[in-house]
């Protein structure tokens, strides 16, 4: 079982989760739905990563994390 670091926040009525190890994002109307979608996205990335040789994954930088926290959707 893999463990990931996830940051989750609410933006414009939706929840957004960001995986810090690979930059994958999930979004949903509830925290539970968002985490479920993030898990599915990570699983899909892992399948592609194992089958393709030209896939790059990188941890989220501090600057990108800062931008994620400061992002405000235009409403």
Secondary structure, DSSP 4 states (H G I P E B T S, - for coil): -----EEEEEETTEEEEEETTT--EEEESSHHHHHHHHHHHHHHHHHHHHH-SS----PPPHHHHHHHHH-----
